[in-house]
């Protein structure tokens, strides 16, 4: 029996050498998991048991267990499809329908654009539809779609806009002009007289000589006084005064005297401006003092010789004309004529890139013009041209009114801008391009593309007017130019994303992982992979990062988990065991030889 026990020991030592040698051989194999030989003692069994003095029958191999701890990590720059599982799980690969599992994440793209390992087995995962949405739950061979990204015409513009409430209105009163009745509300005309010039007797000197000749008296002359009233608000007026169409205090100037008035709720008037020549006598009358009568000499107005004759009454009403009638309309405040090249004709502008059906890029601009306290207009141009006819520059226009709290009170579309539930839809855009730029023959022509047939929806539901900076945020514009595949990336969830030359991205699939109830039950196969068995339990599939599954690290690989120093020690121990068992056999042989010689 000693021979059999020693032979069993030799076989066990040899198995330890085999396992350690295999581990050492695969110290550089990606995704390799080391193994360990496990042994159990043998004892003879009898009907009544072995007894307390049983010696034993040697050893046998009980199991070769696998070490599924993570291996060393090393990066693999320049290999975009290299992946490493950080945590639990296995990659799933398929070889003509035969499914295997591996931790080796060195994958490449084959000639048919499938993602495969070095042996051509296809990586399994979840595909993506044409919109880039992952189709979860349906296992498939992952394939890289290398086709170009087709252009898409813009159909939606989303944005958050605040129009600063402190922005000054571009609507201003027209410049006062006595010759233009549209620049004032009412005028009161009266005739006033100067004091005339008294007669001057002759002055004689010694001997009766006339030193200064006598001058006859000049009777008082008539002058035309006009009071112009401009109603600037419900209870505010500007007043302008001229005499003979000139400044009452400086005949060489055509600038009238001016002051402003505010009527309080109790009917009293408060005035500001004017000069020392304007005095308030009551809530219905002012006066003009020290005015200078003028006369025209040689076509030039100059101060005349006559005195003013004292203060002149300036009543606010005269006969049937009431200059401060509350029923009069407030003077219109027109805004400047809008011209995109004139920054003074708009308050602010926001620009967006949009695309036609061929992927040509255009610039849509929204010019905002504040035309009242809580009132704005928006002028829309594409390439600074009319959207429907690029030969013209007239914009599409919409208008907005705001409540006191800055929210939109109402909005109105216009020609080419249809309003529907706080969304303006741009209709009728004809994409165009400029030809012969810089020449006298320069002109705009259609470029052969079309706009989105449903128009471009411009979301204005997040428009406000608050006391903050005029700004736009959260701009979202769909549509894009065509794109060529330029790269790939893989995120922690295993989603494979393709990048294109136009700066866009699209999901093309998601890596799936598998886990097992008993990893030790997996059957090792060549090429660093395993197959499931009854002992391992059925594979449970999922996405990286879900549940207890690990995440994916791109451009990184998991190396072998073999610890070389431990394996070298294992070799020495196995060698020692082998030598010791050999010694048992040789000793047993010596004993047998002695017995034979003694007989």
Residue, then its C-alpha position, 0 to 999 in steps of 0.5 A: x500500500x505504501x507504493x500506492x500512497x506515494x504514487x498518489x502523492x506524486x500525482x498530486x505534486x504533479x497536478x500542483x506543478x501543472x496548475x502553477x505552471x499554467x498560471x505562470x504561463x498566463x501571467x500576461x494573458x488579458x482577462x485570465x483568472x488563476x487556478x488553485x489545485x485543491x486535494x483531499x485525503x483518502x481512507x479505506x472504508x470497511x463494513x465496520x468502519x476504519x477504526x481509530x488506528x487507520x493510517x490512510x490511503x494517500x491523497x486525491x485531487x478534489x477540485x481545481x478552483x478559480x480565483x475571480x478576483x480582479x486582475x491588474x489594470x493597464x490603459x490601452x490608449x489608441x484602442x477605443x473599443x478596449x473595455x474593462x469591467x470595474x466590479x462584477x460581471x462578464x462580457x457576453x460573446x457569441x460564436x455562431x450562436x454559441x454563447x461564452x463569457x469573458x473578462x477579456x475586453x480587448x475588442x475591435x471592429x471587423x470587416x462587417x463592422x461588428x465588434x469582435x474579440x481577437x478570435x472573431x466572437x461577436x460582443x453581445x449587447x443592446x442595439x439602438x434605433x435610428x434616433x439613437x435610443x437603446x432598445x433594451x431587453x433584446x440581445x444582439x450582436x453589437x455593430x458599429x453603424x459607419x454611415x454618415x449622419x444625414x442632415x436634418x432641417x430645423x423644426x424647433x427652437x427652445x429658449x429662456x429669454x429675459x428682457x430687462x425691465x430697465x431697458x429704455x424704450x426706443x419709443x420717443x416723442x417726436x422732436x417738437x416742430x412748430x411747423x409740424x402739427x403732428x409734433x404737438x397736441x394743441x396750440x393757443x394763438x393770441x396777439x400781444x402788443x409791445x409798449x411802442x416807442x415814445x416821441x423824442x423831441x429835438x435837442x439843440x445846442x448853443x446858438x440854436x443848432x440841432x444836436x439830436x433831431x426829433x423822432x416821432x412816437x412809434x405806436x405799439x406793434x402787434x406780435x403773435x404769441x403761441x402756446x404749444x401743448x404736448x400731452x406726454x402722459x395721462x397727466x403730463x404736458x410739455x409747453x412751448x412758447x414762441x413770439x413771432x415764431x422766435x424765442x421770446x427772450x432772444x429774437x436771434x433764436x428760434x428755440x422756444x421757451x419750454x417747461x413741463x407740467x404734472x397735474x395732481x389728482x387734486x387738480x393742482x399743477x406742478x411745473x418744472x423747467x422753464x426759466x426765470x421768465x416763466x412764472x406760475x400765477x395759478x393752476x390755470x395761468x402762467x406769465x411771461x416776463x421780460x420778453x424782448x419784442x423783435x423786428x425784422x431788418x433786411x430779412x434778419x430778426x433783431x431786438x426792436x426798439x420797443x419795450x415789452x410793456x410788462x408781463x404777458x399772461x399765459x392762460x392754459x385755456x383760451x376760449x374753446x381751446x383747453x391746452x391741458x384737457x385730460x380728454x386729449x390723447x397722449x402723443x404717440x411715441x413712434x420707434x425708429x425705423x427698424x434697420x438691422x444694420x442700425x444698432x440704434x433701431x433695436x434694443x437687443x438681438x439674439x442669434x440662432x443657427x438653423x439648418x435647411x433640408x440639405x444641412x446648409x447653415x443659416x442664421x436666424x436673428x430675433x431683434x427685440x425692440x422695446x416700444x413702451x413701458x411693458x411693450x416689446x416688438x420682435x423682428x425676425x430675419x434669416x441671414x438678415x433677409x426676409x424669410x420668404x423672399x430673400x430679395x427683401x429685408x422686411x422682417x416678420x414681426x410679433x409683439x408682446x405685452x407684459x404684466x406688472x410682475x414681468x409675466x407675459x400678458x399677451x402676445x400677437x403673431x404677424x405675417x409669417x409667424x403663426x401664434x399657438x399657445x405661446x409658440x410662434x411658428x415660422x412659416x414660408x421660409x425659402x432657404x436662399x444663398x447670396x451669389x456674386x457677393x461684393x459685385x454689382x450683380x450680387x443677389x439672393x437666390x434659392x439654394x435648392x433646399x427646403x425648410x421643415x414642412x411644418x415650419x419652425x416652432x419658436x417656443x416663447x413660453x419662457x419669456x419674461x421681463x424682470x429687473x435683470x440683465x437682458x439675456x438668453x439661456x438654455x438655447x435648444x435648436x434641433x436640426x444639423x448639417x451632415x456628419x461623418x463618423x469621426x470617433x467613438x466613446x464608451x461611458x460607464x453604463x456601457x453605452x457606445x456613442x459615435x461622434x460625428x464631424x458636425x459635432x453631434x453624437x449618437x448612441x449606437x448600442x450598449x454593452x451587456x454584462x452577465x453574472x452567475x449565482x455560482x461563478x466557481x461552477x463556470x466551465x473554463x474554456x480556451x481563449x480566456x472564456x467560460x461557459x455556463x453549467x448547471x452548477x453555475x446557474x443560468x446567466x442573468x443579463x443586465x446593463x453595466x452599473x445596474x444592481x451588483x454589476x460593475x461599470x465599464x472603463x473605456x480604453x483600459x484592460x483587465x490583465x491576469x490576476x496571477x501573482x508570480x511570487x506566489x506561484x513560484x513559492x507554489x512551484x517550490x512546494x510542489x517540487x519538494x512534495x514530489x521529491x519527498x514522495x519519490x523518496x518514499x518510493x525509493x525507501x519502500x523499494x529498499x525495504x522490499x529488497x531487504x526482505x527478499x534477500x532475507x528469504 
